[in-house]
Amino acid sequence: MQENLARSVGMESPKEKVKPITVDAKLVGKKQLTADVFEMHLESSAPFLFAPGQFISVLIPGAGPGGRDLRRAYSISSSPELMPSKNIFELCVKLVEGGPGTNYLNNIKMGETIKGQVPFGDFVYKTKSDKHAVMIATGTGIAPFRSMLLSEVYQQNKPITTTLLFGARDTNDLLYTEELTPVLSTDFVQTLSRPTVGWPGFKGRVTDWLRENAGTLDWKNTEFYLCGNGAMIDEVKSILTAHEVEKTSIHQEIYFKPKPGESHASQ
């Protein structure tokens, strides 16, 4: 079983390894964030340590070929501090038509449980206080960044500046605006690829914003975190490479890759 880096309150060293454990998690709350994105509040049968940015591997029973079980990964969107205090963690899930994982989770009723293994993943907050941080997300790719920004790991080790760059199709797809705006003492930039008339923010994709604001970024002294659409991540990485950003300063978590011929313009 894979071992993963985990950081949480009470751990002396961020380099400690935490072995994933199997947990049952009971649905104790659910919130509809947009027409097709919902937030699950889950109470774990056992407390577990995780680093902000890590994910849980959820068991999807009987959804595979021949009735076999499947596993699907979902980033934990809550801070680690909810776990030791309440055994609670949260997931931000986009309902995908025909998707076995998201439809299974959407049909879970209050009081019912899911089973998963946690924690997994190396997409964790690593920026030192003498650097800048730019977090770039599309869609539910904002989930691990919410976990990072609300965590004590981030709050006690803030970079020089933080920019959260979030791309969506229109205002109906925006996530966590009211919650994260006051948390960020710096920029929370929302970009819309199909804005309605009167939208006061940036019009275009996250990649457009990066190109138009290239002169404002300290490229070589910034850690970049990318999460969401795989095509977006590839395009952002090409921009970062053009600005000679070191590979060690680029951290990524790909949620999906569009099929050939598809675009990420709607993200």
C-alpha positions in Angstrom: 0.0 0.0 0.0 1.3 3.4 -0.9 2.6 5.7 1.8 2.1 9.4 1.6 3.4 12.6 3.2 1.0 13.9 5.8 1.1 17.1 7.9 -1.4 17.9 10.6 -1.7 19.5 14.0 0.4 17.8 16.7 2.9 16.4 14.2 6.5 17.4 15.0 7.8 17.0 11.4 6.1 17.6 8.1 8.2 14.7 6.7 6.5 12.0 8.7 4.9 9.3 6.6 1.4 8.3 7.4 0.1 4.9 6.1 -3.4 5.0 4.6 -6.2 3.4 6.7 -9.6 2.2 5.7 -12.5 4.2 7.2 -16.3 4.2 7.1 -17.6 7.7 6.7 -21.2 8.7 7.5 -23.0 11.5 5.6 -23.9 14.1 8.2 -24.5 17.1 5.9 -24.8 18.0 2.3 -24.9 21.3 0.5 -25.6 22.1 -3.1 -23.0 24.6 -4.2 -24.0 24.9 -7.9 -26.4 23.1 -10.2 -24.0 20.2 -10.6 -21.5 20.6 -7.7 -22.3 19.4 -4.2 -20.4 19.4 -0.9 -20.5 16.3 1.4 -19.9 16.6 5.2 -18.7 13.2 6.3 -18.0 11.8 9.8 -15.2 9.3 9.9 -15.4 6.1 11.9 -11.8 6.7 13.0 -9.7 9.9 13.1 -6.9 10.1 10.5 -4.1 12.5 9.7 -3.8 14.1 6.3 -2.0 17.0 4.7 -4.1 19.7 3.1 -4.3 18.8 -0.6 -4.4 15.1 -0.1 -7.3 12.8 -1.3 -9.4 9.9 -0.2 -9.9 6.8 -2.4 -13.6 6.0 -2.2 -14.9 2.5 -2.9 -17.7 2.4 -5.5 -19.4 -1.0 -4.9 -20.4 -3.1 -7.9 -19.8 -0.3 -10.5 -17.0 -2.0 -12.5 -17.0 -4.7 -15.2 -18.7 -7.9 -14.1 -20.0 -6.1 -10.9 -16.5 -5.6 -9.5 -15.9 -2.7 -7.2 -14.2 0.5 -8.4 -12.2 3.2 -6.6 -12.4 6.9 -7.3 -10.2 9.6 -5.8 -11.7 12.8 -4.3 -9.7 15.7 -2.9 -10.5 16.5 0.7 -11.8 20.1 0.7 -11.8 20.8 4.4 -8.9 21.7 6.6 -7.1 18.9 8.7 -8.1 20.7 11.9 -11.8 19.5 11.5 -10.6 15.9 11.8 -9.1 15.9 15.3 -11.8 18.2 16.7 -14.9 16.5 15.2 -13.8 13.6 13.0 -15.3 15.5 10.1 -14.0 15.9 6.6 -15.6 17.4 3.5 -15.6 16.6 -0.2 -16.5 18.9 -3.2 -17.9 16.8 -5.9 -19.0 17.6 -9.5 -21.9 15.4 -10.7 -20.9 13.9 -14.0 -23.5 12.3 -16.3 -22.8 8.6 -16.4 -20.0 8.9 -13.9 -20.2 5.9 -11.5 -18.4 7.6 -8.6 -20.2 10.9 -8.6 -23.6 9.4 -9.1 -23.0 6.9 -6.3 -22.0 9.7 -3.9 -24.9 11.9 -5.0 -27.3 9.1 -4.1 -26.0 8.6 -0.6 -28.6 9.6 1.9 -28.1 11.2 5.3 -26.9 8.7 7.8 -25.6 6.3 5.2 -21.9 5.4 5.0 -19.3 5.2 2.3 -16.0 3.3 2.6 -12.6 4.6 1.6 -8.9 4.6 2.2 -7.1 7.8 3.2 -4.8 9.7 2.9 -3.1 9.6 -0.5 -1.3 12.1 -2.7 1.7 14.4 -2.8 -0.1 17.5 -3.9 0.4 19.3 -0.6 1.4 22.8 0.5 5.2 23.3 0.4 5.9 27.0 -0.1 8.3 28.7 2.2 7.7 32.1 3.7 10.3 33.8 1.5 8.5 32.8 -1.8 5.2 33.7 -3.5 2.4 31.2 -4.1 0.0 31.0 -7.1 -2.8 28.5 -6.9 -4.6 27.9 -10.2 -7.8 25.9 -10.4 -10.7 25.1 -12.7 -14.0 23.6 -11.5 -13.8 21.4 -8.4 -10.0 21.7 -8.7 -10.5 24.4 -6.1 -11.1 21.7 -3.4 -7.5 21.0 -2.3 -6.8 24.8 -2.3 -9.7 25.4 0.1 -8.1 22.7 2.3 -4.7 24.4 2.1 -5.9 27.9 2.7 -8.0 27.0 5.7 -5.3 24.9 7.3 -2.9 25.9 10.1 0.0 24.6 8.0 -0.7 27.5 5.6 -1.8 30.1 8.2 1.3 29.6 10.2 3.7 29.5 7.1 2.3 32.1 4.8 4.3 33.0 1.6 5.1 36.6 0.7 1.9 36.7 -1.3 -0.8 34.3 -2.4 -2.9 34.4 -5.5 -5.8 32.0 -6.0 -6.7 32.0 -9.7 -10.0 30.2 -10.3 -11.5 29.6 -13.7 -15.2 28.9 -14.4 -17.6 29.2 -17.3 -20.0 31.7 -15.8 -21.1 33.1 -12.4 -23.3 30.1 -11.8 -20.2 27.9 -11.7 -18.2 30.0 -9.1 -17.3 28.2 -5.9 -16.5 29.3 -2.3 -16.5 33.0 -3.2 -18.0 34.2 0.1 -15.8 31.9 2.2 -12.4 32.3 0.6 -12.5 36.1 -0.2 -12.0 37.1 3.4 -9.5 34.3 4.1 -7.2 35.6 1.4 -5.6 38.8 2.4 -4.2 38.8 -1.1 -5.8 38.1 -4.5 -8.7 35.8 -5.2 -9.0 36.2 -9.0 -12.1 34.7 -10.6 -12.0 34.4 -14.4 -15.0 33.6 -16.5 -14.8 32.2 -20.1 -18.5 32.9 -20.8 -19.4 35.9 -18.6 -22.8 37.5 -18.5 -23.3 41.1 -19.2 -22.0 43.3 -16.4 -19.5 40.8 -14.9 -16.9 43.1 -13.2 -14.1 40.5 -13.1 -11.7 39.1 -15.6 -13.1 37.9 -18.9 -11.3 34.8 -20.3 -9.5 31.7 -19.1 -6.9 31.4 -16.4 -4.3 31.1 -19.1 -5.4 34.4 -20.6 -5.0 36.1 -17.1 -1.5 34.7 -16.8 -0.5 36.1 -20.2 -2.1 39.5 -19.6 -0.6 39.8 -16.1 2.8 38.4 -16.8 4.6 41.6 -15.8 3.1 41.5 -12.3 4.4 38.0 -11.4 7.8 37.2 -9.8 8.0 34.0 -11.9 11.3 32.7 -10.6 10.5 33.2 -6.9 7.0 31.7 -7.0 5.6 28.2 -6.3 2.8 27.3 -8.7 0.0 24.8 -7.8 -2.2 23.6 -10.6 -5.4 21.6 -10.2 -8.3 20.6 -12.4 -8.6 20.1 -16.1 -5.6 18.4 -17.7 -5.7 20.5 -20.8 -5.6 23.7 -18.7 -2.7 22.3 -16.7 -0.7 21.5 -19.9 -1.2 25.0 -21.2 -0.3 26.7 -17.9 2.9 24.6 -17.7 3.9 25.7 -21.2 3.5 29.3 -20.0 5.5 28.6 -16.9 8.3 27.0 -18.9 8.4 30.0 -21.3 9.1 32.1 -18.2 11.8 29.7 -17.0 10.0 28.5 -13.9 11.9 25.5 -12.4 10.1 22.2 -12.6 10.6 21.9 -8.8 8.4 25.0 -8.4 5.4 23.5 -10.3 3.0 21.2 -8.4 0.0 19.6 -10.2 -3.0 17.5 -9.6 -4.9 16.4 -12.8 -8.6 15.7 -12.4 -9.3 14.6 -16.0 -8.0 14.9 -19.6 -10.4 16.1 -22.3 -11.0 13.8 -25.2 -9.2 14.7 -28.5 -10.9 17.7 -30.1 -12.4 18.9 -26.8 -11.4 22.2 -25.3 -11.0 23.5 -21.7 -12.5 26.8 -22.7 -15.6 26.2 -20.6 -13.5 25.8 -17.5 
